[in-house]
Amino acid sequence: MKLIITDINHQGEGVGRLAGKVYFVPGALPGEEVEIEVTEEKKSWARARIINLHVPSAERCQPHCPYFEQCGGCQLQQLAYSAQLAVKRELVQNTLKRIGKLDLGKVEVRSVLGMVEPWQYRNKVVWHVTKVNRRLRLGFFQRGGQQIIPIDYCLLLPLRLNQLKNKIEHLLNEINILPYDWRNHTGQLRHIILRQTVTGQVMVGLVTVPEVSLKRRLMELASKLLGEEGVTTVVWNINQQKTREILGRENQTLAGPGFIEEEILGLKFQVSLAAFLQVNPRQTEVLYQQAAGAAALSGGEKVIDAYCGVGSIALLMARQAAEVRGVEVVAEAIAAARVNATINRITNASFRVGLAEKILPEWEREGYRAQVIVVDPPRAGVELPALQAMAGMKPERIVYVACDVATLARDLARLQELGYEPKWVQPVDMFPHTAHVECCCCLKRKKWS
């Protein structure tokens, strides 16, 4: 069966239509004519693989990574980087029109802000553990499956984290530890987490099952790692869940202070193993500068930062605002936000633990009014009660930082009904060579609302 690919979906699959059915084809690019074989079929859609590439895209290129065909980490290495940016902008536009019903004649979707050097950009990685020929190996999940593919070198990671991974792999084979078996829920070591900061500090996270006898071996491993490739701290995370959740609830510091220090736009942040912070430091600054531009603070505004995490956006806004309130459901993140405020000598920011959909309505009922509200929600987007409370406070501007374009589109449609007009959407390429794109959107209150 021949198919012409017209666009790419949010998973990076090529999309084509034939006889009223939509076909999703991994690896296919817009403009290509491909011969396909169906691998999964439903009533209105099907998934297929490429049998023959009859007419390739002019933008098709040879992937840099030798693991690209197997590894599930990247989806778009076969597409020239400039074309990736164009495809992502089109993906944002199509999603805003299809889901949000936005009039793109009134909402400016700007060109995607890409990277000059779109490699070695990730400062955090979660390695999965497997066994090959009686040796422990670290790797990533295969494309479309759960099998772990051993990886010698990842092109998205800086040299230091690749070298550290190889060192850890060698040491793991000296301490007699078993990889976790996800089918039978046996074994010990679930994940290795590596994170580095622009200050040069590196954290190692060892995620295991709850087994007291492991501590001596992990302490030995931590002592060997301290100082290697910039390692300043090693943390043991104990995860007893039988799910794919990466981290458990208990952490024990095996070496160093238990955190590393990051810098973003002149501010310092303590980063724990569980803390959420963007993993592309160069593009994080680009994204946050867009958020600051959308907020357009002059010094006298009250600002709310919902889903504030460790306070990164809130503290950046606090430098140009009269007052900032942050709200976040993760108690550990709020504790870190307060510490980060102290480190940076910021006294006009306060933080509260709780759900945004509960705290924001409470503040609205109390009569609190903010001139600017910033939201940076998880993929699920902003709950309707939170959106309603935001509109009820009548801020002049809302800044929406989104990691999922579909929920952004849904929430923009709701905010329009509540009296706010999206003025522009700025996509930022936080994850080159993947289908993911972050967005910053500026909304302003309608004059009649």
MARMIGU-297154 format. One line per field, with one value per residue (C-alpha): residue in one letter; x, y, z. Coordinates in nm, 3 decimals. Example, Ala and Ser with C-alpha at 12.3 -4.5 7.8 and 13.67 -1.06 7.14 Angstrom:
BEGIN
residuo = (A, S) $
px = (1.230, 1.367) $
py = (-0.450, -0.106) $
pz = (0.780, 0.714) $
//
This chain:
BEGIN
residuo = (M, K, L, I, I, T, D, I, N, H, Q, G, E, G, V, G, R, L, A, G, K, V, Y, F, V, P, G, A, L, P, G, E, E, V, E, I, E, V, T, E, E, K, K, S, W, A, R, A, R, I, I, N, L, H, V, P, S, A, E, R, C, Q, P, H, C, P, Y, F, E, Q, C, G, G, C, Q, L, Q, Q, L, A, Y, S, A, Q, L, A, V, K, R, E, L, V, Q, N, T, L, K, R, I, G, K, L, D, L, G, K, V, E, V, R, S, V, L, G, M, V, E, P, W, Q, Y, R, N, K, V, V, W, H, V, T, K, V, N, R, R, L, R, L, G, F, F, Q, R, G, G, Q, Q, I, I, P, I, D, Y, C, L, L, L, P, L, R, L, N, Q, L, K, N, K, I, E, H, L, L, N, E, I, N, I, L, P, Y, D, W, R, N, H, T, G, Q, L, R, H, I, I, L, R, Q, T, V, T, G, Q, V, M, V, G, L, V, T, V, P, E, V, S, L, K, R, R, L, M, E, L, A, S, K, L, L, G, E, E, G, V, T, T, V, V, W, N, I, N, Q, Q, K, T, R, E, I, L, G, R, E, N, Q, T, L, A, G, P, G, F, I, E, E, E, I, L, G, L, K, F, Q, V, S, L, A, A, F, L, Q, V, N, P, R, Q, T, E, V, L, Y, Q, Q, A, A, G, A, A, A, L, S, G, G, E, K, V, I, D, A, Y, C, G, V, G, S, I, A, L, L, M, A, R, Q, A, A, E, V, R, G, V, E, V, V, A, E, A, I, A, A, A, R, V, N, A, T, I, N, R, I, T, N, A, S, F, R, V, G, L, A, E, K, I, L, P, E, W, E, R, E, G, Y, R, A, Q, V, I, V, V, D, P, P, R, A, G, V, E, L, P, A, L, Q, A, M, A, G, M, K, P, E, R, I, V, Y, V, A, C, D, V, A, T, L, A, R, D, L, A, R, L, Q, E, L, G, Y, E, P, K, W, V, Q, P, V, D, M, F, P, H, T, A, H, V, E, C, C, C, C, L, K, R, K, K, W, S) $
px = (0.000, 0.137, 0.081, 0.172, 0.280, 0.132, 0.252, 0.396, 0.209, 0.312, 0.488, 0.705, 0.524, 0.450, 0.078, -0.102, -0.466, -0.616, -0.980, -1.102, -0.847, -0.552, -0.219, 0.066, 0.406, 0.714, 1.017, 0.819, 0.848, 0.609, 0.612, 0.735, 0.567, 0.608, 0.500, 0.369, 0.272, 0.002, 0.112, -0.192, -0.539, -0.849, -1.172, -1.056, -0.678, -0.386, -0.017, 0.225, 0.591, 0.782, 0.851, 0.990, 1.067, 0.961, 0.995, 1.214, 1.192, 1.457, 1.510, 1.581, 1.933, 2.143, 2.090, 2.404, 2.332, 2.411, 2.129, 1.861, 1.669, 1.655, 1.644, 1.320, 1.482, 1.482, 1.221, 1.346, 1.720, 1.643, 1.513, 1.749, 1.747, 1.613, 1.327, 1.260, 1.196, 0.957, 0.769, 0.733, 0.591, 0.338, 0.253, 0.180, -0.031, -0.233, -0.296, -0.409, -0.652, -0.782, -0.819, -0.832, -1.029, -0.799, -0.804, -0.439, -0.507, -0.536, -0.282, 0.079, 0.257, 0.620, 0.904, 1.051, 1.355, 1.612, 1.968, 2.290, 2.437, 2.152, 2.365, 2.495, 2.224, 2.070, 2.198, 1.998, 1.955, 1.780, 1.962, 1.781, 1.969, 1.992, 2.225, 2.402, 2.642, 2.649, 2.748, 2.537, 2.476, 2.303, 2.072, 1.738, 1.409, 1.384, 1.159, 0.798, 0.881, 1.009, 1.332, 1.642, 1.900, 2.255, 2.402, 2.774, 2.739, 2.438, 2.480, 2.230, 2.447, 2.764, 3.093, 3.125, 2.796, 2.881, 3.220, 3.066, 2.806, 3.083, 3.271, 2.959, 2.886, 3.235, 3.201, 2.856, 3.006, 3.251, 2.999, 2.769, 2.432, 2.140, 1.941, 1.569, 1.348, 1.029, 0.834, 0.897, 0.971, 1.294, 1.647, 1.783, 1.903, 1.627, 1.788, 2.098, 2.026, 2.293, 2.258, 2.508, 2.482, 2.640, 2.851, 3.023, 2.868, 2.739, 2.488, 2.453, 2.124, 2.110, 1.752, 1.705, 1.450, 1.428, 1.705, 1.913, 2.201, 2.265, 2.383, 2.741, 2.793, 2.632, 2.846, 3.153, 3.033, 2.964, 3.313, 3.467, 3.246, 3.301, 3.531, 3.501, 3.389, 3.282, 3.066, 2.996, 2.712, 2.563, 2.205, 2.036, 1.668, 1.460, 1.166, 0.941, 0.669, 0.597, 0.521, 0.735, 0.754, 1.121, 1.168, 1.049, 0.972, 1.285, 1.628, 1.953, 2.263, 2.563, 2.825, 2.836, 2.558, 2.266, 2.211, 2.388, 2.372, 2.238, 2.250, 1.976, 1.992, 2.206, 2.010, 2.128, 1.913, 1.969, 1.865, 1.780, 1.740, 1.360, 1.348, 1.194, 1.404, 1.427, 1.700, 1.829, 2.000, 2.064, 1.705, 1.568, 1.710, 1.557, 1.216, 1.227, 1.330, 1.020, 0.808, 0.961, 0.889, 0.527, 0.489, 0.620, 0.679, 0.755, 0.827, 0.493, 0.299, 0.176, 0.248, 0.122, 0.328, 0.114, 0.290, 0.603, 0.823, 1.150, 1.072, 1.276, 1.025, 0.885, 1.226, 1.315, 0.989, 1.048, 1.344, 1.106, 0.784, 0.650, 0.537, 0.528, 0.321, 0.408, 0.194, 0.300, 0.158, 0.498, 0.605, 0.974, 0.971, 0.820, 1.084, 1.349, 1.184, 1.207, 1.572, 1.639, 1.475, 1.706, 2.016, 1.937, 1.836, 1.489, 1.242, 0.935, 0.845, 0.638, 0.550, 0.263, 0.206, -0.121, -0.315, -0.349, -0.715, -0.776, -0.538, -0.617, -0.996, -0.917, -0.706, -0.976, -1.241, -1.012, -1.001, -0.637, -0.562, -0.253, -0.169, 0.017, -0.041, 0.213, 0.129, 0.373, 0.160, 0.240, 0.122, -0.235, -0.264, -0.456, -0.772, -1.087, -1.139, -0.789, -0.857, -1.183, -1.011, -0.735, -0.991, -1.181, -0.874, -0.874, -0.500, -0.394, -0.176, -0.153, 0.169, 0.121, 0.435, 0.338, 0.508, 0.209, 0.064, -0.269, -0.355, -0.228, -0.477, -0.760, -0.679, -0.645, -0.995, -1.125, -0.940, -1.090, -1.436, -1.326, -1.223, -0.858, -0.716, -0.398, -0.173, 0.124, 0.268, 0.645, 0.759, 1.101, 1.293, 1.385, 1.448, 1.609, 1.570, 1.254, 0.893, 0.858, 0.827, 0.772, 0.566, 0.527, 0.197, 0.102, -0.266, -0.422, -0.753, -1.025, -1.135, -1.496, -1.414) $
py = (0.000, 0.341, 0.647, 1.016, 1.164, 1.507, 1.594, 1.468, 1.401, 1.475, 1.136, 1.214, 0.969, 1.054, 1.100, 1.011, 0.964, 0.713, 0.612, 0.790, 0.631, 0.798, 0.613, 0.672, 0.573, 0.598, 0.738, 0.884, 1.255, 1.513, 1.509, 1.150, 0.874, 0.544, 0.185, 0.062, -0.252, -0.218, -0.336, -0.226, -0.143, 0.016, 0.142, 0.496, 0.470, 0.234, 0.220, 0.098, 0.053, 0.161, -0.118, 0.105, 0.474, 0.569, 0.950, 1.072, 1.419, 1.668, 1.728, 1.364, 1.307, 1.029, 1.003, 1.077, 0.815, 0.446, 0.347, 0.562, 0.275, 0.081, 0.343, 0.515, 0.839, 1.033, 1.040, 1.302, 1.253, 1.158, 1.514, 1.810, 2.032, 2.344, 2.130, 1.994, 2.350, 2.414, 2.089, 2.172, 2.515, 2.357, 2.100, 2.383, 2.571, 2.264, 2.169, 2.518, 2.522, 2.166, 2.146, 2.509, 2.638, 2.941, 3.195, 3.205, 3.532, 3.684, 3.470, 3.492, 3.156, 3.257, 3.061, 2.800, 2.915, 2.645, 2.575, 2.674, 2.337, 2.085, 1.807, 1.728, 1.945, 1.721, 1.771, 1.480, 1.118, 0.812, 0.493, 0.158, -0.153, -0.486, -0.783, -0.887, -1.181, -1.195, -0.829, -0.535, -0.280, 0.059, 0.165, 0.300, 0.138, 0.019, 0.208, 0.110, -0.155, -0.237, -0.417, -0.230, -0.150, -0.114, 0.222, 0.301, 0.673, 0.906, 1.205, 1.412, 1.393, 1.592, 1.404, 1.404, 1.218, 0.961, 0.897, 0.877, 0.627, 0.400, 0.429, 0.339, 0.045, -0.090, -0.043, -0.206, -0.526, -0.530, -0.506, -0.801, -0.630, -0.766, -0.567, -0.533, -0.773, -0.586, -0.899, -1.093, -0.795, -0.950, -0.810, -0.495, -0.208, -0.027, 0.290, 0.507, 0.881, 1.133, 1.510, 1.790, 2.166, 2.460, 2.507, 2.175, 1.974, 1.622, 1.412, 1.035, 0.873, 0.500, 0.369, 0.026, -0.193, -0.164, -0.402, -0.308, -0.536, -0.315, -0.018, -0.135, -0.204, 0.125, 0.318, 0.155, 0.253, 0.611, 0.649, 0.541, 0.780, 1.093, 1.322, 1.119, 1.336, 1.616, 1.400, 1.597, 1.392, 1.042, 0.975, 0.639, 0.632, 0.342, 0.246, -0.041, 0.022, -0.238, 0.032, 0.219, 0.519, 0.615, 0.735, 0.607, 0.828, 0.766, 0.918, 0.858, 1.064, 0.835, 1.102, 1.481, 1.724, 1.546, 1.824, 2.012, 2.382, 2.513, 2.867, 3.015, 3.376, 3.481, 3.298, 2.992, 2.687, 2.383, 2.075, 1.750, 1.411, 1.448, 1.818, 1.911, 2.148, 2.170, 1.942, 2.172, 2.462, 2.674, 2.656, 2.695, 3.046, 3.113, 2.991, 3.187, 3.505, 3.464, 3.424, 3.739, 3.928, 3.812, 3.918, 4.268, 4.356, 4.716, 4.665, 4.726, 4.414, 4.128, 3.796, 3.441, 3.146, 2.831, 2.493, 2.676, 2.372, 2.475, 2.842, 2.896, 3.118, 3.274, 3.392, 3.528, 3.725, 3.844, 4.051, 4.274, 4.250, 4.390, 4.049, 3.690, 3.400, 3.046, 2.736, 2.375, 2.040, 1.876, 1.965, 1.891, 2.134, 2.410, 2.352, 2.385, 2.703, 2.863, 2.765, 2.902, 3.233, 3.256, 3.168, 3.446, 3.695, 3.734, 3.845, 3.934, 3.575, 3.332, 2.970, 2.744, 2.370, 2.270, 2.200, 2.500, 2.416, 2.455, 2.734, 2.974, 2.970, 3.027, 3.332, 3.463, 3.429, 3.616, 3.905, 3.867, 4.029, 3.971, 4.177, 3.884, 3.509, 3.257, 2.889, 2.612, 2.299, 1.931, 1.762, 1.737, 2.117, 2.347, 2.223, 2.423, 2.552, 2.702, 2.867, 3.011, 3.147, 3.300, 3.484, 3.587, 3.769, 3.976, 3.991, 4.206, 3.929, 3.550, 3.377, 3.010, 2.794, 2.459, 2.124, 1.977, 2.160, 1.972, 2.073, 2.424, 2.446, 2.318, 2.565, 2.860, 2.787, 2.789, 3.110, 3.280, 3.197, 3.343, 3.675, 3.634, 3.660, 3.474, 3.728, 3.516, 3.169, 3.122, 2.760, 2.675, 2.365, 2.223, 1.872, 1.871, 1.550, 1.455, 1.542, 1.746, 2.125, 2.368, 2.684, 3.018, 3.199, 3.555, 3.625, 3.962, 4.046, 4.152, 4.510, 4.407, 4.135) $
pz = (0.000, -0.099, 0.117, 0.098, 0.431, 0.499, 0.850, 1.180, 1.505, 1.863, 1.886, 1.584, 1.356, 0.995, 0.926, 0.604, 0.505, 0.267, 0.207, 0.517, 0.750, 0.924, 0.914, 1.160, 1.023, 1.249, 1.065, 0.773, 0.695, 0.542, 0.163, 0.136, -0.063, 0.119, 0.079, 0.410, 0.596, 0.863, 1.208, 1.411, 1.284, 1.438, 1.285, 1.204, 1.221, 1.173, 1.254, 0.990, 0.910, 0.602, 0.350, 0.075, 0.059, -0.294, -0.275, 0.011, 0.159, 0.052, 0.425, 0.507, 0.641, 0.790, 1.168, 1.368, 1.633, 1.565, 1.804, 1.638, 1.477, 1.807, 2.083, 2.177, 2.292, 1.962, 1.687, 1.439, 1.384, 1.022, 0.965, 0.914, 1.222, 1.047, 0.913, 1.264, 1.380, 1.090, 1.157, 1.526, 1.450, 1.215, 1.484, 1.731, 1.476, 1.381, 1.743, 1.842, 1.548, 1.589, 1.967, 2.077, 1.774, 1.780, 1.499, 1.394, 1.218, 1.566, 1.754, 1.642, 1.648, 1.627, 1.470, 1.701, 1.898, 1.828, 1.935, 1.762, 1.862, 1.912, 2.065, 2.415, 2.566, 2.834, 3.189, 3.333, 3.232, 3.375, 3.284, 3.298, 3.407, 3.225, 3.197, 2.878, 2.866, 3.249, 3.279, 3.398, 3.125, 3.126, 2.848, 2.726, 2.629, 2.272, 2.034, 2.100, 2.360, 2.707, 2.619, 2.738, 2.469, 2.609, 2.505, 2.496, 2.420, 2.394, 2.164, 2.364, 2.677, 2.748, 2.737, 3.117, 3.175, 2.910, 3.066, 3.413, 3.291, 3.161, 3.491, 3.690, 3.461, 3.532, 3.909, 3.922, 3.788, 4.080, 4.366, 4.293, 4.249, 4.048, 3.789, 3.863, 3.668, 3.572, 3.484, 3.803, 4.031, 4.151, 4.166, 4.329, 4.107, 3.916, 3.776, 3.770, 3.754, 3.655, 3.668, 3.618, 3.649, 3.472, 3.785, 3.710, 3.993, 3.926, 4.122, 4.104, 4.207, 4.279, 4.272, 4.430, 4.605, 4.987, 5.093, 5.397, 5.298, 4.993, 5.195, 5.250, 4.879, 4.776, 5.027, 4.874, 4.526, 4.640, 4.786, 4.455, 4.257, 4.467, 4.268, 3.947, 3.651, 3.886, 4.117, 4.436, 4.584, 4.568, 4.679, 4.741, 4.650, 4.783, 4.563, 4.670, 4.410, 4.142, 3.887, 3.634, 3.867, 3.865, 4.224, 4.559, 4.858, 5.066, 4.999, 5.186, 5.113, 5.072, 4.991, 4.970, 5.067, 4.895, 4.639, 4.361, 4.277, 3.947, 3.805, 3.586, 3.466, 3.760, 4.031, 4.224, 4.291, 4.511, 4.314, 4.495, 4.329, 4.313, 4.221, 3.887, 3.680, 3.301, 3.165, 2.888, 3.070, 2.760, 2.638, 2.991, 2.997, 2.654, 2.773, 3.098, 2.917, 2.700, 3.014, 3.163, 2.841, 2.846, 3.210, 3.122, 3.487, 3.583, 3.954, 4.121, 4.030, 4.243, 4.072, 4.124, 4.003, 3.997, 3.972, 4.086, 4.158, 4.326, 4.255, 3.940, 3.756, 4.075, 4.194, 3.851, 3.850, 4.207, 4.091, 3.894, 4.099, 4.424, 4.549, 4.427, 4.559, 4.453, 4.490, 4.432, 4.543, 4.614, 4.968, 4.901, 4.608, 4.823, 5.090, 4.819, 4.684, 5.028, 5.057, 4.709, 4.803, 5.105, 4.901, 4.655, 4.929, 4.785, 5.050, 4.842, 4.745, 4.953, 4.880, 4.978, 4.950, 4.786, 4.471, 4.242, 4.185, 4.559, 4.659, 4.372, 4.441, 4.808, 4.728, 4.497, 4.770, 5.009, 4.762, 4.661, 4.327, 4.114, 3.807, 3.647, 3.686, 3.559, 3.516, 3.428, 3.471, 3.408, 3.091, 3.219, 3.205, 3.441, 3.614, 3.533, 3.893, 3.881, 3.544, 3.675, 3.986, 3.773, 3.561, 3.874, 4.005, 3.685, 3.619, 3.328, 3.186, 3.210, 3.112, 3.025, 3.000, 2.847, 2.806, 2.618, 2.319, 2.329, 2.686, 2.615, 2.326, 2.547, 2.825, 2.586, 2.457, 2.815, 2.900, 2.595, 2.729, 3.064, 2.909, 2.807, 2.458, 2.355, 2.184, 2.090, 2.134, 2.132, 2.080, 2.223, 2.113, 2.452, 2.316, 1.969, 1.764, 1.953, 1.874, 2.194, 2.198, 2.486, 2.447, 2.620, 2.562, 2.649, 2.723, 2.797, 2.957, 2.713, 2.765, 2.832, 3.089) $
//
